[in-house]
């Protein structure tokens, strides 16, 4: 891995992959008539926490690049980015903060008991009972 990508951009791309997969599994992602591109209808709003004007502008540019087809399926994604201030006290951002640590610890200290992750894991995207590679992506 000689040319490391911005970790926020990687996280965004991997997260959008998971959201798309979840929506598809739930039957909320429909195939377009051309047989190649798929989309969610209406647009899915993805809430991200504001970090600063330059960082936000850079993240929005990357978001739009991913949604325009620079993703592992080379498809357009019908997602809209919404920036929320930390002071907005968004329930979604609070939930993301609550689950991030248990998920991270499940990778970093996989041998350690992790009751919080045990509660979160069934909520993640799964295939054949596995979250690895579906609702959970560990990189590299």
N, CA, C and O atoms as a GROMACS GRO file, in nm:
protein
  560
    1UNK      N    1   0.086  -0.117   0.000
    1UNK     CA    2   0.000   0.000   0.000
    1UNK      C    3   0.090   0.123   0.000
    1UNK      O    4   0.114   0.184   0.104
    2UNK      N    5   0.140   0.157  -0.117
    2UNK     CA    6   0.242   0.261  -0.129
    2UNK      C    7   0.188   0.403  -0.135
    2UNK      O    8   0.260   0.498  -0.106
    3UNK      N    9   0.063   0.419  -0.173
    3UNK     CA   10   0.004   0.552  -0.186
    3UNK      C   11  -0.124   0.559  -0.102
    3UNK      O   12  -0.234   0.548  -0.155
    4UNK      N   13  -0.107   0.577   0.030
    4UNK     CA   14  -0.225   0.572   0.118
    4UNK      C   15  -0.328   0.681   0.087
    4UNK      O   16  -0.294   0.797   0.065
    5UNK      N   17  -0.453   0.640   0.085
    5UNK     CA   18  -0.563   0.733   0.061
    5UNK      C   19  -0.603   0.801   0.191
    5UNK      O   20  -0.569   0.754   0.300
    6UNK      N   21  -0.673   0.910   0.180
    6UNK     CA   22  -0.726   0.980   0.296
    6UNK      C   23  -0.820   0.885   0.372
    6UNK      O   24  -0.913   0.831   0.312
    7UNK      N   25  -0.796   0.863   0.502
    7UNK     CA   26  -0.879   0.768   0.576
    7UNK      C   27  -1.027   0.807   0.582
    7UNK      O   28  -1.114   0.719   0.587
    8UNK      N   29  -1.057   0.936   0.582
    8UNK     CA   30  -1.197   0.978   0.581
    8UNK      C   31  -1.263   0.941   0.448
    8UNK      O   32  -1.378   0.899   0.445
    9UNK      N   33  -1.189   0.956   0.340
    9UNK     CA   34  -1.242   0.921   0.208
    9UNK      C   35  -1.264   0.771   0.196
    9UNK      O   36  -1.365   0.726   0.143
   10UNK      N   37  -1.168   0.693   0.246
   10UNK     CA   38  -1.184   0.547   0.245
   10UNK      C   39  -1.305   0.507   0.328
   10UNK      O   40  -1.387   0.426   0.285
   11UNK      N   41  -1.315   0.563   0.448
   11UNK     CA   42  -1.428   0.532   0.535
   11UNK      C   43  -1.560   0.568   0.471
   11UNK      O   44  -1.658   0.495   0.482
   12UNK      N   45  -1.564   0.682   0.403
   12UNK     CA   46  -1.684   0.724   0.333
   12UNK      C   47  -1.720   0.625   0.223
   12UNK      O   48  -1.835   0.583   0.212
   13UNK      N   49  -1.622   0.588   0.142
   13UNK     CA   50  -1.648   0.494   0.033
   13UNK      C   51  -1.696   0.360   0.086
   13UNK      O   52  -1.794   0.304   0.036
   14UNK      N   53  -1.628   0.307   0.187
   14UNK     CA   54  -1.667   0.178   0.244
   14UNK      C   55  -1.804   0.187   0.309
   14UNK      O   56  -1.884   0.094   0.299
   15UNK      N   57  -1.832   0.299   0.376
   15UNK     CA   58  -1.963   0.317   0.439
   15UNK      C   59  -2.075   0.323   0.337
   15UNK      O   60  -2.181   0.263   0.357
   16UNK      N   61  -2.053   0.395   0.228
   16UNK     CA   62  -2.154   0.403   0.123
   16UNK      C   63  -2.178   0.267   0.058
   16UNK      O   64  -2.290   0.234   0.021
   17UNK      N   65  -2.070   0.188   0.044
   17UNK     CA   66  -2.086   0.050  -0.007
   17UNK      C   67  -2.182  -0.028   0.082
   17UNK      O   68  -2.270  -0.099   0.034
   18UNK      N   69  -2.162  -0.015   0.215
   18UNK     CA   70  -2.244  -0.089   0.310
   18UNK      C   71  -2.388  -0.041   0.308
   18UNK      O   72  -2.480  -0.123   0.315
   19UNK      N   73  -2.410   0.089   0.299
   19UNK     CA   74  -2.547   0.143   0.294
   19UNK      C   75  -2.617   0.092   0.169
   19UNK      O   76  -2.732   0.048   0.176
   20UNK      N   77  -2.549   0.096   0.055
   20UNK     CA   78  -2.606   0.046  -0.069
   20UNK      C   79  -2.641  -0.102  -0.056
   20UNK      O   80  -2.750  -0.144  -0.097
   21UNK      N   81  -2.552  -0.182   0.000
   21UNK     CA   82  -2.578  -0.325   0.019
   21UNK      C   83  -2.696  -0.350   0.111
   21UNK      O   84  -2.778  -0.439   0.085
   22UNK      N   85  -2.705  -0.272   0.218
   22UNK     CA   86  -2.817  -0.287   0.311
   22UNK      C   87  -2.949  -0.254   0.241
   22UNK      O   88  -3.047  -0.328   0.254
   23UNK      N   89  -2.951  -0.143   0.168
   23UNK     CA   90  -3.073  -0.105   0.097
   23UNK      C   91  -3.113  -0.211  -0.005
   23UNK      O   92  -3.231  -0.239  -0.022
   24UNK      N   93  -3.014  -0.268  -0.073
   24UNK     CA   94  -3.044  -0.374  -0.169
   24UNK      C   95  -3.103  -0.495  -0.098
   24UNK      O   96  -3.200  -0.554  -0.146
   25UNK      N   97  -3.044  -0.533   0.015
   25UNK     CA   98  -3.093  -0.649   0.091
   25UNK      C   99  -3.236  -0.626   0.140
   25UNK      O  100  -3.313  -0.721   0.151
   26UNK      N  101  -3.270  -0.501   0.169
   26UNK     CA  102  -3.404  -0.468   0.218
   26UNK      C  103  -3.504  -0.447   0.104
   26UNK      O  104  -3.622  -0.419   0.130
   27UNK      N  105  -3.460  -0.459  -0.020
   27UNK     CA  106  -3.548  -0.437  -0.134
   27UNK      C  107  -3.576  -0.290  -0.162
   27UNK      O  108  -3.674  -0.257  -0.227
   28UNK      N  109  -3.489  -0.202  -0.112
   28UNK     CA  110  -3.507  -0.058  -0.130
   28UNK      C  111  -3.414  -0.002  -0.236
   28UNK      O  112  -3.403   0.120  -0.249
   29UNK      N  113  -3.348  -0.086  -0.311
   29UNK     CA  114  -3.256  -0.044  -0.416
   29UNK      C  115  -3.306  -0.106  -0.545
   29UNK      O  116  -3.308  -0.229  -0.556
   30UNK      N  117  -3.346  -0.027  -0.642
   30UNK     CA  118  -3.410  -0.081  -0.762
   30UNK      C  119  -3.317  -0.074  -0.882
   30UNK      O  120  -3.238   0.019  -0.896
   31UNK      N  121  -3.326  -0.176  -0.969
   31UNK     CA  122  -3.245  -0.180  -1.090
   31UNK      C  123  -3.300  -0.081  -1.192
   31UNK      O  124  -3.421  -0.072  -1.212
   32UNK      N  125  -3.211  -0.009  -1.256
   32UNK     CA  126  -3.251   0.084  -1.361
   32UNK      C  127  -3.275   0.007  -1.491
   32UNK      O  128  -3.231  -0.107  -1.505
   33UNK      N  129  -3.342   0.068  -1.584
   33UNK     CA  130  -3.381   0.002  -1.709
   33UNK      C  131  -3.261  -0.042  -1.792
   33UNK      O  132  -3.271  -0.139  -1.868
   34UNK      N  133  -3.147   0.026  -1.780
   34UNK     CA  134  -3.032  -0.009  -1.864
   34UNK      C  135  -2.960  -0.135  -1.817
   34UNK      O  136  -2.867  -0.181  -1.883
   35UNK      N  137  -3.001  -0.191  -1.706
   35UNK     CA  138  -2.944  -0.316  -1.658
   35UNK      C  139  -2.812  -0.302  -1.586
   35UNK      O  140  -2.767  -0.397  -1.522
   36UNK      N  141  -2.748  -0.186  -1.593
   36UNK     CA  142  -2.618  -0.171  -1.529
   36UNK      C  143  -2.626  -0.090  -1.401
   36UNK      O  144  -2.591  -0.139  -1.294
   37UNK      N  145  -2.670   0.032  -1.412
   37UNK     CA  146  -2.676   0.120  -1.296
   37UNK      C  147  -2.798   0.088  -1.212
   37UNK      O  148  -2.902   0.048  -1.263
   38UNK      N  149  -2.783   0.106  -1.082
   38UNK     CA  150  -2.895   0.090  -0.991
   38UNK      C  151  -2.906   0.216  -0.908
   38UNK      O  152  -2.813   0.296  -0.902
   39UNK      N  153  -3.019   0.233  -0.845
   39UNK     CA  154  -3.037   0.355  -0.766
   39UNK      C  155  -3.140   0.334  -0.657
   39UNK      O  156  -3.221   0.242  -0.662
   40UNK      N  157  -3.133   0.418  -0.559
   40UNK     CA  158  -3.237   0.424  -0.457
   40UNK      C  159  -3.328   0.539  -0.497
   40UNK      O  160  -3.282   0.641  -0.548
   41UNK      N  161  -3.456   0.523  -0.475
   41UNK     CA  162  -3.548   0.628  -0.515
   41UNK      C  163  -3.649   0.647  -0.404
   41UNK      O  164  -3.721   0.551  -0.377
   42UNK      N  165  -3.663   0.758  -0.339
   42UNK     CA  166  -3.591   0.882  -0.363
   42UNK      C  167  -3.448   0.877  -0.306
   42UNK      O  168  -3.404   0.774  -0.255
   43UNK      N  169  -3.379   0.989  -0.317
   43UNK     CA  170  -3.240   0.996  -0.271
   43UNK      C  171  -3.230   0.964  -0.122
   43UNK      O  172  -3.319   0.994  -0.044
   44UNK      N  173  -3.120   0.901  -0.087
   44UNK     CA  174  -3.090   0.870   0.053
   44UNK      C  175  -2.999   0.980   0.105
   44UNK      O  176  -2.895   1.010   0.045
   45UNK      N  177  -3.037   1.041   0.217
   45UNK     CA  178  -2.956   1.146   0.277
   45UNK      C  179  -2.855   1.083   0.372
   45UNK      O  180  -2.891   1.007   0.462
   46UNK      N  181  -2.728   1.115   0.350
   46UNK     CA  182  -2.620   1.065   0.434
   46UNK      C  183  -2.572   1.182   0.518
   46UNK      O  184  -2.522   1.282   0.465
   47UNK      N  185  -2.587   1.170   0.650
   47UNK     CA  186  -2.551   1.277   0.742
   47UNK      C  187  -2.407   1.258   0.787
   47UNK      O  188  -2.370   1.150   0.836
   48UNK      N  189  -2.325   1.361   0.771
   48UNK     CA  190  -2.187   1.358   0.819
   48UNK      C  191  -2.164   1.478   0.910
   48UNK      O  192  -2.228   1.582   0.895
   49UNK      N  193  -2.073   1.461   1.003
   49UNK     CA  194  -2.045   1.567   1.098
   49UNK      C  195  -1.950   1.670   1.037
   49UNK      O  196  -1.850   1.634   0.975
   50UNK      N  197  -1.983   1.797   1.054
   50UNK     CA  198  -1.895   1.904   1.007
   50UNK      C  199  -1.762   1.897   1.081
   50UNK      O  200  -1.757   1.867   1.200
   51UNK      N  201  -1.652   1.926   1.006
   51UNK     CA  202  -1.520   1.926   1.068
   51UNK      C  203  -1.446   2.056   1.044
   51UNK      O  204  -1.353   2.088   1.118
   52UNK      N  205  -1.483   2.131   0.944
   52UNK     CA  206  -1.415   2.254   0.906
   52UNK      C  207  -1.439   2.277   0.757
   52UNK      O  208  -1.459   2.181   0.683
   53UNK      N  209  -1.438   2.401   0.713
   53UNK     CA  210  -1.475   2.431   0.575
   53UNK      C  211  -1.391   2.355   0.473
   53UNK      O  212  -1.446   2.292   0.383
   54UNK      N  213  -1.259   2.358   0.487
   54UNK     CA  214  -1.173   2.290   0.389
   54UNK      C  215  -1.197   2.139   0.390
   54UNK      O  216  -1.210   2.077   0.284
   55UNK      N  217  -1.204   2.080   0.509
   55UNK     CA  218  -1.226   1.936   0.522
   55UNK      C  219  -1.363   1.898   0.466
   55UNK      O  220  -1.377   1.797   0.397
   56UNK      N  221  -1.464   1.979   0.497
   56UNK     CA  222  -1.600   1.952   0.448
   56UNK      C  223  -1.607   1.961   0.296
   56UNK      O  224  -1.670   1.877   0.231
   57UNK      N  225  -1.543   2.064   0.239
   57UNK     CA  226  -1.543   2.079   0.093
   57UNK      C  227  -1.475   1.959   0.027
   57UNK      O  228  -1.523   1.907  -0.074
   58UNK      N  229  -1.363   1.917   0.084
   58UNK     CA  230  -1.289   1.803   0.030
   58UNK      C  231  -1.372   1.675   0.040
   58UNK      O  232  -1.375   1.594  -0.053
   59UNK      N  233  -1.439   1.656   0.155
   59UNK     CA  234  -1.521   1.536   0.174
   59UNK      C  235  -1.642   1.537   0.079
   59UNK      O  236  -1.678   1.433   0.024
   60UNK      N  237  -1.702   1.653   0.060
   60UNK     CA  238  -1.816   1.662  -0.031
   60UNK      C  239  -1.774   1.630  -0.175
   60UNK      O  240  -1.846   1.562  -0.248
   61UNK      N  241  -1.657   1.677  -0.214
   61UNK     CA  242  -1.606   1.647  -0.348
   61UNK      C  243  -1.585   1.496  -0.364
   61UNK      O  244  -1.622   1.439  -0.467
   62UNK      N  245  -1.527   1.433  -0.262
   62UNK     CA  246  -1.506   1.288  -0.267
   62UNK      C  247  -1.640   1.214  -0.267
   62UNK      O  248  -1.656   1.116  -0.340
   63UNK      N  249  -1.736   1.260  -0.188
   63UNK     CA  250  -1.870   1.201  -0.185
   63UNK      C  251  -1.932   1.203  -0.324
   63UNK      O  252  -1.984   1.101  -0.371
   64UNK      N  253  -1.925   1.317  -0.390
   64UNK     CA  254  -1.984   1.331  -0.523
   64UNK      C  255  -1.910   1.244  -0.625
   64UNK      O  256  -1.972   1.188  -0.716
   65UNK      N  257  -1.778   1.233  -0.611
   65UNK     CA  258  -1.700   1.148  -0.701
   65UNK      C  259  -1.743   1.002  -0.687
   65UNK      O  260  -1.763   0.932  -0.787
   66UNK      N  261  -1.758   0.956  -0.562
   66UNK     CA  262  -1.802   0.818  -0.536
   66UNK      C  263  -1.942   0.796  -0.593
   66UNK      O  264  -1.969   0.695  -0.659
   67UNK      N  265  -2.032   0.891  -0.566
   67UNK     CA  266  -2.171   0.877  -0.612
   67UNK      C  267  -2.185   0.890  -0.763
   67UNK      O  268  -2.282   0.842  -0.821
   68UNK      N  269  -2.087   0.952  -0.828
   68UNK     CA  270  -2.090   0.964  -0.974
   68UNK      C  271  -2.034   0.840  -1.043
   68UNK      O  272  -2.029   0.835  -1.166
   69UNK      N  273  -1.991   0.741  -0.965
   69UNK     CA  274  -1.949   0.615  -1.026
   69UNK      C  275  -1.809   0.568  -0.992
   69UNK      O  276  -1.769   0.460  -1.034
   70UNK      N  277  -1.733   0.646  -0.916
   70UNK     CA  278  -1.598   0.604  -0.876
   70UNK      C  279  -1.608   0.517  -0.751
   70UNK      O  280  -1.562   0.554  -0.644
   71UNK      N  281  -1.670   0.399  -0.767
   71UNK     CA  282  -1.689   0.305  -0.658
   71UNK      C  283  -1.670   0.164  -0.712
   71UNK      O  284  -1.656   0.146  -0.833
   72UNK      N  285  -1.668   0.066  -0.625
   72UNK     CA  286  -1.632  -0.070  -0.667
   72UNK      C  287  -1.730  -0.130  -0.768
   72UNK      O  288  -1.693  -0.224  -0.838
   73UNK      N  289  -1.850  -0.080  -0.777
   73UNK     CA  290  -1.947  -0.130  -0.876
   73UNK      C  291  -1.956  -0.038  -0.998
   73UNK      O  292  -2.030  -0.066  -1.092
   74UNK      N  293  -1.881   0.071  -0.996
   74UNK     CA  294  -1.883   0.170  -1.105
   74UNK      C  295  -2.025   0.213  -1.139
   74UNK      O  296  -2.061   0.225  -1.256
   75UNK      N  297  -2.105   0.237  -1.036
   75UNK     CA  298  -2.244   0.276  -1.058
   75UNK      C  299  -2.274   0.409  -0.992
   75UNK      O  300  -2.207   0.450  -0.896
   76UNK      N  301  -2.374   0.476  -1.044
   76UNK     CA  302  -2.418   0.600  -0.982
   76UNK      C  303  -2.499   0.566  -0.858
   76UNK      O  304  -2.580   0.474  -0.858
   77UNK      N  305  -2.474   0.642  -0.752
   77UNK     CA  306  -2.544   0.621  -0.626
   77UNK      C  307  -2.633   0.742  -0.600
   77UNK      O  308  -2.586   0.856  -0.608
   78UNK      N  309  -2.759   0.719  -0.569
   78UNK     CA  310  -2.854   0.827  -0.546
   78UNK      C  311  -2.853   0.867  -0.398
   78UNK      O  312  -2.953   0.855  -0.328
   79UNK      N  313  -2.736   0.914  -0.352
   79UNK     CA  314  -2.718   0.960  -0.215
   79UNK      C  315  -2.696   1.111  -0.217
   79UNK      O  316  -2.637   1.165  -0.311
   80UNK      N  317  -2.743   1.177  -0.114
   80UNK     CA  318  -2.720   1.320  -0.095
   80UNK      C  319  -2.647   1.340   0.037
   80UNK      O  320  -2.685   1.280   0.138
   81UNK      N  321  -2.544   1.421   0.036
   81UNK     CA  322  -2.468   1.447   0.159
   81UNK      C  323  -2.530   1.566   0.233
   81UNK      O  324  -2.568   1.666   0.172
   82UNK      N  325  -2.539   1.552   0.364
   82UNK     CA  326  -2.590   1.659   0.451
   82UNK      C  327  -2.490   1.674   0.565
   82UNK      O  328  -2.459   1.577   0.634
   83UNK      N  329  -2.440   1.795   0.585
   83UNK     CA  330  -2.346   1.821   0.693
   83UNK      C  331  -2.422   1.870   0.815
   83UNK      O  332  -2.505   1.961   0.805
   84UNK      N  333  -2.393   1.811   0.929
   84UNK     CA  334  -2.458   1.850   1.055
   84UNK      C  335  -2.351   1.898   1.152
   84UNK      O  336  -2.246   1.836   1.167
   85UNK      N  337  -2.379   2.008   1.217
   85UNK     CA  338  -2.289   2.060   1.320
   85UNK      C  339  -2.296   1.970   1.442
   85UNK      O  340  -2.402   1.919   1.476
   86UNK      N  341  -2.183   1.950   1.507
   86UNK     CA  342  -2.180   1.867   1.628
   86UNK      C  343  -2.278   1.919   1.732
   86UNK      O  344  -2.337   1.841   1.808
   87UNK      N  345  -2.297   2.050   1.735
   87UNK     CA  346  -2.389   2.112   1.831
   87UNK      C  347  -2.535   2.080   1.802
   87UNK      O  348  -2.621   2.104   1.886
   88UNK      N  349  -2.563   2.026   1.683
   88UNK     CA  350  -2.702   1.993   1.648
   88UNK      C  351  -2.755   1.877   1.733
   88UNK      O  352  -2.875   1.854   1.739
   89UNK      N  353  -2.663   1.805   1.798
   89UNK     CA  354  -2.702   1.695   1.887
   89UNK      C  355  -2.785   1.591   1.813
   89UNK      O  356  -2.883   1.539   1.866
   90UNK      N  357  -2.745   1.561   1.689
   90UNK     CA  358  -2.816   1.466   1.604
   90UNK      C  359  -2.814   1.326   1.665
   90UNK      O  360  -2.709   1.276   1.704
   91UNK      N  361  -2.931   1.264   1.673
   91UNK     CA  362  -2.940   1.127   1.727
   91UNK      C  363  -2.858   1.030   1.643
   91UNK      O  364  -2.795   0.939   1.697
   92UNK      N  365  -2.859   1.048   1.511
   92UNK     CA  366  -2.782   0.960   1.424
   92UNK      C  367  -2.632   0.970   1.447
   92UNK      O  368  -2.563   0.869   1.450
   93UNK      N  369  -2.582   1.093   1.465
   93UNK     CA  370  -2.439   1.111   1.492
   93UNK      C  371  -2.404   1.055   1.630
   93UNK      O  372  -2.296   0.998   1.647
   94UNK      N  373  -2.492   1.071   1.727
   94UNK     CA  374  -2.468   1.014   1.859
   94UNK      C  375  -2.462   0.862   1.851
   94UNK      O  376  -2.376   0.799   1.913
   95UNK      N  377  -2.552   0.803   1.775
   95UNK     CA  378  -2.553   0.658   1.758
   95UNK      C  379  -2.424   0.611   1.691
   95UNK      O  380  -2.366   0.510   1.732
   96UNK      N  381  -2.379   0.684   1.589
   96UNK     CA  382  -2.253   0.649   1.522
   96UNK      C  383  -2.138   0.652   1.621
   96UNK      O  384  -2.052   0.564   1.620
   97UNK      N  385  -2.134   0.755   1.707
   97UNK     CA  386  -2.030   0.763   1.809
   97UNK      C  387  -2.037   0.645   1.906
   97UNK      O  388  -1.934   0.591   1.947
   98UNK      N  389  -2.158   0.604   1.941
   98UNK     CA  390  -2.175   0.493   2.036
   98UNK      C  391  -2.131   0.358   1.981
   98UNK      O  392  -2.078   0.275   2.055
   99UNK      N  393  -2.151   0.335   1.852
   99UNK     CA  394  -2.118   0.203   1.796
   99UNK      C  395  -1.976   0.196   1.740
   99UNK      O  396  -1.924   0.087   1.721
  100UNK      N  397  -1.914   0.310   1.714
  100UNK     CA  398  -1.780   0.310   1.653
  100UNK      C  399  -1.677   0.238   1.740
  100UNK      O  400  -1.601   0.156   1.690
  101UNK      N  401  -1.674   0.269   1.868
  101UNK     CA  402  -1.572   0.208   1.955
  101UNK      C  403  -1.589   0.057   1.968
  101UNK      O  404  -1.492  -0.016   1.949
  102UNK      N  405  -1.708   0.007   1.999
  102UNK     CA  406  -1.723  -0.139   2.007
  102UNK      C  407  -1.688  -0.211   1.876
  102UNK      O  408  -1.630  -0.319   1.878
  103UNK      N  409  -1.722  -0.150   1.763
  103UNK     CA  410  -1.688  -0.212   1.634
  103UNK      C  411  -1.537  -0.213   1.616
  103UNK      O  412  -1.480  -0.314   1.577
  104UNK      N  413  -1.472  -0.101   1.645
  104UNK     CA  414  -1.326  -0.095   1.634
  104UNK      C  415  -1.257  -0.194   1.725
  104UNK      O  416  -1.162  -0.261   1.684
  105UNK      N  417  -1.304  -0.204   1.849
  105UNK     CA  418  -1.244  -0.298   1.944
  105UNK      C  419  -1.265  -0.443   1.902
  105UNK      O  420  -1.183  -0.529   1.934
  106UNK      N  421  -1.374  -0.470   1.830
  106UNK     CA  422  -1.397  -0.607   1.784
  106UNK      C  423  -1.289  -0.651   1.685
  106UNK      O  424  -1.263  -0.770   1.670
  107UNK      N  425  -1.227  -0.555   1.619
  107UNK     CA  426  -1.117  -0.585   1.525
  107UNK      C  427  -0.983  -0.579   1.598
  107UNK      O  428  -0.901  -0.670   1.586
  108UNK      N  429  -0.960  -0.471   1.673
  108UNK     CA  430  -0.830  -0.450   1.737
  108UNK      C  431  -0.803  -0.549   1.850
  108UNK      O  432  -0.688  -0.588   1.872
  109UNK      N  433  -0.906  -0.588   1.921
  109UNK     CA  434  -0.892  -0.682   2.034
  109UNK      C  435  -0.996  -0.793   2.020
  109UNK      O  436  -1.082  -0.809   2.106
  110UNK      N  437  -0.986  -0.867   1.913
  110UNK     CA  438  -1.088  -0.967   1.880
  110UNK      C  439  -1.101  -1.077   1.985
  110UNK      O  440  -1.207  -1.140   1.995
  111UNK      N  441  -0.996  -1.102   2.062
  111UNK     CA  442  -1.003  -1.206   2.165
  111UNK      C  443  -1.071  -1.158   2.293
  111UNK      O  444  -1.107  -1.239   2.378
  112UNK      N  445  -1.088  -1.029   2.307
  112UNK     CA  446  -1.146  -0.970   2.428
  112UNK      C  447  -1.299  -0.972   2.420
  112UNK      O  448  -1.355  -0.939   2.316
  113UNK      N  449  -1.368  -1.012   2.529
  113UNK     CA  450  -1.515  -1.006   2.529
  113UNK      C  451  -1.563  -0.864   2.499
  113UNK      O  452  -1.502  -0.767   2.544
  114UNK      N  453  -1.671  -0.853   2.423
  114UNK     CA  454  -1.718  -0.722   2.378
  114UNK      C  455  -1.870  -0.726   2.369
  114UNK      O  456  -1.927  -0.745   2.262
  115UNK      N  457  -1.935  -0.708   2.484
  115UNK     CA  458  -2.082  -0.717   2.490
  115UNK      C  459  -2.150  -0.610   2.406
  115UNK      O  460  -2.256  -0.634   2.348
  116UNK      N  461  -2.089  -0.492   2.399
  116UNK     CA  462  -2.149  -0.385   2.317
  116UNK      C  463  -2.150  -0.426   2.170
  116UNK      O  464  -2.249  -0.404   2.100
  117UNK      N  465  -2.040  -0.485   2.121
  117UNK     CA  466  -2.038  -0.530   1.982
  117UNK      C  467  -2.135  -0.645   1.961
  117UNK      O  468  -2.198  -0.655   1.856
  118UNK      N  469  -2.147  -0.732   2.060
  118UNK     CA  470  -2.243  -0.843   2.050
  118UNK      C  471  -2.385  -0.791   2.029
  118UNK      O  472  -2.466  -0.854   1.961
  119UNK      N  473  -2.415  -0.674   2.087
  119UNK     CA  474  -2.548  -0.613   2.070
  119UNK      C  475  -2.562  -0.546   1.934
  119UNK      O  476  -2.671  -0.544   1.876
  120UNK      N  477  -2.452  -0.491   1.882
  120UNK     CA  478  -2.455  -0.419   1.755
  120UNK      C  479  -2.450  -0.515   1.635
  120UNK      O  480  -2.516  -0.490   1.534
  121UNK      N  481  -2.374  -0.621   1.646
  121UNK     CA  482  -2.346  -0.710   1.532
  121UNK      C  483  -2.471  -0.758   1.458
  121UNK      O  484  -2.471  -0.756   1.335
  122UNK      N  485  -2.578  -0.802   1.527
  122UNK     CA  486  -2.696  -0.849   1.453
  122UNK      C  487  -2.764  -0.740   1.369
  122UNK      O  488  -2.845  -0.771   1.281
  123UNK      N  489  -2.732  -0.614   1.395
  123UNK     CA  490  -2.793  -0.503   1.321
  123UNK      C  491  -2.717  -0.472   1.192
  123UNK      O  492  -2.766  -0.398   1.107
  124UNK      N  493  -2.597  -0.529   1.176
  124UNK     CA  494  -2.514  -0.502   1.060
  124UNK      C  495  -2.557  -0.589   0.942
  124UNK      O  496  -2.618  -0.694   0.961
  125UNK      N  497  -2.526  -0.544   0.822
  125UNK     CA  498  -2.554  -0.620   0.701
  125UNK      C  499  -2.484  -0.754   0.708
  125UNK      O  500  -2.365  -0.761   0.739
  126UNK      N  501  -2.558  -0.861   0.679
  126UNK     CA  502  -2.502  -0.997   0.685
  126UNK      C  503  -2.538  -1.076   0.561
  126UNK      O  504  -2.637  -1.048   0.493
  127UNK      N  505  -2.455  -1.174   0.534
  127UNK     CA  506  -2.488  -1.275   0.434
  127UNK      C  507  -2.447  -1.409   0.493
  127UNK      O  508  -2.332  -1.427   0.534
  128UNK      N  509  -2.541  -1.502   0.497
  128UNK     CA  510  -2.517  -1.634   0.557
  128UNK      C  511  -2.465  -1.622   0.700
  128UNK      O  512  -2.379  -1.700   0.741
  129UNK      N  513  -2.517  -1.524   0.775
  129UNK     CA  514  -2.480  -1.506   0.914
  129UNK      C  515  -2.346  -1.439   0.938
  129UNK      O  516  -2.301  -1.431   1.052
  130UNK      N  517  -2.281  -1.392   0.832
  130UNK     CA  518  -2.149  -1.328   0.845
  130UNK      C  519  -2.158  -1.179   0.816
  130UNK      O  520  -2.224  -1.138   0.721
  131UNK      N  521  -2.093  -1.099   0.900
  131UNK     CA  522  -2.086  -0.955   0.874
  131UNK      C  523  -1.958  -0.919   0.800
  131UNK      O  524  -1.953  -0.818   0.730
  132UNK      N  525  -1.854  -1.000   0.816
  132UNK     CA  526  -1.725  -0.970   0.756
  132UNK      C  527  -1.739  -0.964   0.603
  132UNK      O  528  -1.784  -1.059   0.540
  133UNK      N  529  -1.699  -0.850   0.546
  133UNK     CA  530  -1.709  -0.831   0.402
  133UNK      C  531  -1.846  -0.783   0.358
  133UNK      O  532  -1.864  -0.752   0.240
  134UNK      N  533  -1.940  -0.777   0.447
  134UNK     CA  534  -2.076  -0.731   0.413
  134UNK      C  535  -2.109  -0.606   0.491
  134UNK      O  536  -2.110  -0.496   0.434
  135UNK      N  537  -2.138  -0.618   0.621
  135UNK     CA  538  -2.169  -0.502   0.703
  135UNK      C  539  -2.047  -0.448   0.774
  135UNK      O  540  -2.052  -0.341   0.835
  136UNK      N  541  -1.938  -0.521   0.766
  136UNK     CA  542  -1.814  -0.483   0.833
  136UNK      C  543  -1.699  -0.504   0.736
  136UNK      O  544  -1.678  -0.615   0.686
  137UNK      N  545  -1.624  -0.399   0.712
  137UNK     CA  546  -1.510  -0.410   0.620
  137UNK      C  547  -1.386  -0.366   0.695
  137UNK      O  548  -1.379  -0.254   0.744
  138UNK      N  549  -1.289  -0.454   0.703
  138UNK     CA  550  -1.163  -0.424   0.770
  138UNK      C  551  -1.058  -0.400   0.662
  138UNK      O  552  -1.034  -0.486   0.577
  139UNK      N  553  -0.995  -0.284   0.666
  139UNK     CA  554  -0.896  -0.247   0.564
  139UNK      C  555  -0.773  -0.190   0.631
  139UNK      O  556  -0.789  -0.113   0.726
  140UNK      N  557  -0.656  -0.221   0.591
  140UNK     CA  558  -0.618  -0.323   0.492
  140UNK      C  559  -0.625  -0.460   0.553
  140UNK      O  560  -0.597  -0.560   0.486
   0.00000   0.00000   0.00000
